[in-house]
Structure formats: structure tokens, C-alpha cells
Amino acid sequence: MAGSRGERLIVDNRRARHDYHLLERVEAGIVLTGTEVKSLRDGRASLQQAYADVREGEAWLVGAHISVYDQGNQANHDPDRDRKLLLHKKELASLAGKVAQRGLTLVPTKLYFKDGRAKVELALARGKDVYDKRQTLRERESRRDMERALRETRR
């Protein structure tokens, strides 16, 4: 396919930026079935409740929802199953150590196709307090107000 080169965003987890301080990001491959890939190509996925977990030396994407493919047969996939993530051993060991020691969480921030292959961007994240969330909202509101005022003065 001529148009499969480059990156094409499937899902962006904006909620993660609201709920967590995102520290370090890493790209991981994801093991999928054929009907899952077809469903992703239709853009039918959600990362709202998703997180990544390291078990027995392997990384898993837990809680990601990839809708059932409409034209699939009885061999269709389970939409909420855990999916294996593909990382280099050094990356996996580093992430597992940081998650275990510092009480950080691995949160998927976006799901996308890169050169025709499904990828997930994971971020090491620390949960925000309610105060931090309010502060973020306040900053966003003030930024919008400033931009609005600038637009008004340009007219």
C-alpha cells in the first residue's frame, strides 16, 4: 500500500495527561490478531481505563478496548483481552525496575500505526493530586483567555 508509510494516529489518551504527570515515554509494538488490526484500521479502540503491566518478564497492555470487527466470523477476538507488548529486554528491565521502586505506573498515551505496524506509546507516570488537576485546568483556562484577548486586539 502506498499510503501506509509514516504514522497514523488511531487513539490518543488525553485523559492520561489530565490524571498523571508523564515523565518518560517509550514506543512498544503490540501483538494483535487479524480482526483486531482491521478494527484498529477503522479507528475503533479506547485507552481510557488502560495501563501496562510487567509480569514474568513480559509487558502486557491491560484494559485497552478494541471493538469487535463487524465483518468478522466466530473467530472474532475478545475486545477486552490483555495484549502482549513487544519491548527490548533492556527497555523492559528498566521500566520494570522504575515501576517497582518508585511507585510509578505505565500508562498508554497513544495507539498508532507506524509503517503499517500497530504501536503503542507508553509513558512512565505519577498520579496527580486533585490540587494538581485543578491547577492544570486553571492554567489551560488562563491560556485560552489570553489567546482570546490577543485575537480580539488583532481585529
WOLINBEL-V256633 format. One record per residue. N is the residue number from 1. RES is the residue in one small letter. PHI is phi in whole degrees, -180 to 180 (none if undefined). OMEGA is omega as a letter, one per 20 degrees, with the letter a starting at -180 (999 if undefined). Layout:
{{N:RES:PHI:OMEGA} {N:RES:PHI:OMEGA}}
//
This chain:
{{1:m:none:a} {2:a:-74:a} {3:g:-91:a} {4:s:-88:a} {5:r:-77:r} {6:g:89:a} {7:e:-110:r} {8:r:-134:a} {9:l:-70:r} {10:i:-102:a} {11:v:-141:r} {12:d:-116:a} {13:n:-91:a} {14:r:-69:r} {15:r:-62:a} {16:a:-62:r} {17:r:-68:r} {18:h:-80:a} {19:d:-93:a} {20:y:-135:r} {21:h:-88:a} {22:l:-88:a} {23:l:-100:a} {24:e:-128:a} {25:r:-115:r} {26:v:-146:r} {27:e:-97:r} {28:a:-132:r} {29:g:-79:a} {30:i:-138:a} {31:v:-86:a} {32:l:-130:r} {33:t:-91:a} {34:g:-61:a} {35:t:-70:r} {36:e:-68:r} {37:v:-63:a} {38:k:-64:r} {39:s:-66:r} {40:l:-65:r} {41:r:-62:r} {42:d:-82:r} {43:g:78:a} {44:r:-103:r} {45:a:-151:r} {46:s:-144:r} {47:l:-115:a} {48:q:-55:a} {49:q:-103:a} {50:a:-85:r} {51:y:-154:r} {52:a:-107:a} {53:d:-131:r} {54:v:-107:r} {55:r:-128:r} {56:e:49:r} {57:g:77:r} {58:e:-130:r} {59:a:-99:a} {60:w:-131:r} {61:l:-94:a} {62:v:-113:r} {63:g:85:r} {64:a:-78:a} {65:h:-110:r} {66:i:-115:a} {67:s:-58:r} {68:v:-65:r} {69:y:-74:a} {70:d:-62:a} {71:q:-89:a} {72:g:-73:r} {73:n:-104:a} {74:q:-69:r} {75:a:-88:r} {76:n:-64:a} {77:h:-85:r} {78:d:-79:a} {79:p:-66:a} {80:d:-114:a} {81:r:-72:r} {82:d:-75:a} {83:r:-120:a} {84:k:-73:r} {85:l:-105:a} {86:l:-106:r} {87:l:-134:r} {88:h:-70:a} {89:k:-56:a} {90:k:-65:r} {91:e:-61:a} {92:l:-62:r} {93:a:-64:r} {94:s:-63:a} {95:l:-65:a} {96:a:-62:r} {97:g:-64:a} {98:k:-67:r} {99:v:-66:a} {100:a:-70:a} {101:q:-79:a} {102:r:-92:a} {103:g:70:r} {104:l:-93:r} {105:t:-122:r} {106:l:-97:a} {107:v:-117:r} {108:p:-75:a} {109:t:-99:r} {110:k:-158:r} {111:l:-123:a} {112:y:-154:r} {113:f:-98:r} {114:k:-127:a} {115:d:51:r} {116:g:82:r} {117:r:-113:a} {118:a:-74:r} {119:k:-130:r} {120:v:-128:r} {121:e:-96:r} {122:l:-104:r} {123:a:-128:r} {124:l:-72:a} {125:a:-136:r} {126:r:-117:a} {127:g:-61:r} {128:k:-87:r} {129:d:-79:r} {130:v:-60:r} {131:y:-60:a} {132:d:-62:r} {133:k:-64:r} {134:r:-63:r} {135:q:-61:r} {136:t:-61:r} {137:l:-63:r} {138:r:-61:r} {139:e:-63:r} {140:r:-64:r} {141:e:-62:a} {142:s:-67:r} {143:r:-63:r} {144:r:-63:a} {145:d:-61:r} {146:m:-63:r} {147:e:-64:r} {148:r:-63:r} {149:a:-63:r} {150:l:-62:r} {151:r:-62:a} {152:e:-65:a} {153:t:-74:r} {154:r:-74:a} {155:r:-71:999}}
//
